[in-house]
């Protein structure tokens, strides 16, 4: 008998630690597939909500935001690459040179979760992580967003209609405000059954332990 667990994965498609966290969570859930039935909802969080669509050169952006030196940026980038490789996720070397606005990506993910078939939101999220981090494509590009939505089986006509207007803009902003007003200021933030928070790009074992403990609790 499997235990149902609701998982809210609060993240941004331009966050490398979110890609690592999702891969770790997916590995943990695969290990626990006989014990847990997970219902995953991907919730929006924008690291750079004021970023223009054309983006900003990544080293310039990170230096301005965090005061990092080129050496520190290179060390951090290599650490992330190694963590990803250990989990089976590829951070493309030299592929990613800009930070982009991700609001339209979140609108499309909201659409996939609301109107798409089961599993399509997770498939699109995974595809967008790969598009940006592995291929170096822009998550602000409607062409890229529609290409990835087609690849995961979503309706391209409806997807184009969503992106061409402001569909789901209010819903995305309201959801972002909900999580920030409840204390979520760094990502990934993984919330189990609306109560248990796991922060950061944790290894699979951390997710596995937390999920197993939650599944073992008696239902009141």
C-alpha positions in Angstrom: 0.0 0.0 0.0 1.4 3.4 -1.0 1.1 6.6 1.0 -0.1 9.7 -0.9 2.1 12.7 -0.3 1.6 16.2 -1.7 4.8 18.0 -2.7 5.0 21.7 -3.5 8.3 22.4 -5.3 8.9 26.1 -5.2 11.6 27.1 -7.7 12.7 29.0 -10.7 13.9 27.6 -14.0 17.0 29.8 -13.9 18.1 28.4 -10.5 20.8 25.7 -10.8 20.3 24.4 -7.3 16.6 23.9 -8.2 17.6 21.6 -11.0 19.8 19.7 -8.6 17.0 19.6 -6.0 14.5 18.3 -8.5 16.8 15.6 -9.8 17.5 14.5 -6.2 13.8 14.4 -5.4 13.1 12.4 -8.5 15.8 9.9 -7.6 14.4 9.6 -4.0 10.8 9.1 -5.3 12.0 6.4 -7.7 13.6 4.6 -4.8 10.4 4.8 -2.8 7.9 4.1 -5.6 6.5 1.1 -3.8 5.9 3.1 -0.6 4.9 6.6 -1.7 2.5 8.0 -4.3 3.7 11.6 -4.9 1.6 14.4 -6.2 4.0 17.2 -7.3 3.0 20.8 -7.9 5.6 23.2 -9.3 5.1 26.6 -7.7 6.6 29.8 -9.1 9.4 31.9 -7.7 11.3 34.5 -9.7 15.0 35.0 -8.7 15.1 38.1 -10.9 11.5 39.5 -11.4 12.8 42.8 -12.7 15.1 41.2 -15.3 14.3 42.4 -18.9 13.4 39.7 -21.5 16.8 40.1 -23.2 18.5 39.3 -19.9 21.9 40.2 -18.6 25.4 38.7 -19.0 25.7 36.1 -16.3 29.1 37.0 -14.8 28.1 40.7 -14.7 24.8 39.9 -13.0 26.3 37.5 -10.4 29.1 40.0 -9.6 26.6 42.8 -9.1 24.2 40.7 -7.1 26.6 38.8 -4.8 29.9 40.6 -5.2 31.5 37.4 -6.5 35.0 37.5 -8.1 35.6 35.6 -11.4 37.5 33.0 -9.4 34.6 32.5 -7.0 32.1 32.2 -9.9 34.3 29.6 -11.6 34.6 27.6 -8.4 30.8 27.7 -7.8 30.1 26.8 -11.4 32.4 23.8 -11.2 30.9 22.6 -7.9 27.4 22.8 -9.4 28.5 21.0 -12.5 30.0 18.2 -10.4 26.8 17.9 -8.2 24.7 17.7 -11.3 26.9 15.1 -13.0 26.7 12.9 -9.9 22.9 12.9 -10.2 22.8 12.4 -14.0 22.1 16.0 -14.9 24.3 17.8 -17.3 25.3 21.5 -16.8 26.6 22.4 -20.3 30.1 23.8 -20.1 30.2 27.3 -21.6 26.6 27.0 -22.8 25.0 29.5 -20.4 26.1 33.1 -20.7 23.0 35.1 -19.7 20.4 35.4 -17.0 16.8 35.8 -18.3 13.4 36.8 -17.2 11.3 33.7 -16.4 7.8 35.0 -15.8 6.4 33.6 -19.1 8.0 30.2 -18.3 6.1 30.2 -15.0 2.9 31.1 -16.8 3.4 28.2 -19.1 4.2 25.8 -16.2 1.0 27.0 -14.5 -1.0 26.2 -17.7 0.6 22.7 -17.9 -0.3 22.0 -14.3 -3.9 23.2 -14.7 -4.8 22.0 -18.2 -2.2 19.5 -19.3 -2.4 15.7 -18.8 -1.0 14.1 -15.6 2.8 14.5 -15.4 3.1 17.2 -18.1 4.0 19.9 -15.6 6.9 17.9 -14.3 7.9 17.0 -17.8 7.9 20.6 -18.9 9.8 21.7 -15.8 12.5 19.1 -16.4 12.7 20.1 -20.1 13.1 23.8 -19.2 15.9 23.0 -16.8 17.7 21.1 -19.6 16.9 23.8 -22.1 18.6 26.5 -20.0 21.4 24.6 -18.2 22.3 21.9 -20.7 21.6 23.6 -24.0 22.0 27.3 -23.0 18.7 28.3 -24.5 16.7 31.3 -23.2 13.7 30.5 -21.0 12.3 33.9 -21.9 12.0 32.9 -25.6 8.5 32.0 -26.6 10.0 29.9 -29.4 12.0 27.8 -26.9 9.0 27.6 -24.5 6.7 26.3 -27.2 9.3 23.9 -28.5 9.7 22.3 -25.1 6.0 22.2 -24.5 5.5 20.4 -27.8 8.2 18.0 -26.9 6.4 16.9 -23.7 3.1 16.5 -25.5 1.3 19.8 -24.7 -1.0 21.5 -27.2 1.2 24.1 -29.1 -1.8 26.1 -30.2 -3.1 26.6 -26.7 0.5 27.2 -25.4 1.0 30.0 -28.0 -2.3 31.6 -27.0 -1.2 31.6 -23.3 2.1 33.2 -24.2 0.7 35.7 -26.6 -1.5 37.3 -23.9 -1.4 37.6 -20.1 -3.2 34.4 -19.3 -2.4 33.1 -15.8 -0.3 36.2 -15.0 -2.5 37.1 -12.0 -2.5 33.6 -10.7 1.3 33.3 -11.0 1.8 36.6 -9.1 -0.7 35.6 -6.4 1.1 32.3 -5.9 4.5 34.0 -5.8 3.2 36.4 -3.2 1.7 33.6 -1.1 5.0 31.8 -0.7 7.1 34.9 -0.1 4.5 36.1 2.5 4.8 32.7 4.2 8.6 33.0 4.6 9.9 31.4 1.4 12.8 33.7 0.3 15.3 31.2 -1.1 14.9 28.2 -3.4 14.4 25.4 -4.0 11.9 25.1 -1.2 10.2 21.7 -1.1 7.1 21.5 1.0 5.7 18.1 2.0 2.0 17.9 2.8 1.9 21.7 3.3 3.9 21.4 6.5 7.4 20.0 6.2 10.0 22.2 4.5 13.2 21.0 2.9 15.4 23.8 1.7 18.2 23.8 -0.9 19.5 21.4 -3.4 19.7 18.5 -1.0 21.0 15.0 -2.0 18.5 12.2 -2.7 19.1 10.7 0.8 17.7 13.8 2.5 14.5 13.6 0.5 14.3 9.9 0.9 14.6 10.1 4.7 12.1 12.9 5.0 9.5 11.2 2.7 10.0 7.8 4.5 9.5 9.4 7.9 6.3 11.2 6.7 4.9 8.0 5.2 5.5 6.1 8.4 3.5 8.5 10.5 0.0 7.2 11.4 -2.9 8.9 9.8 -5.0 10.7 12.5 
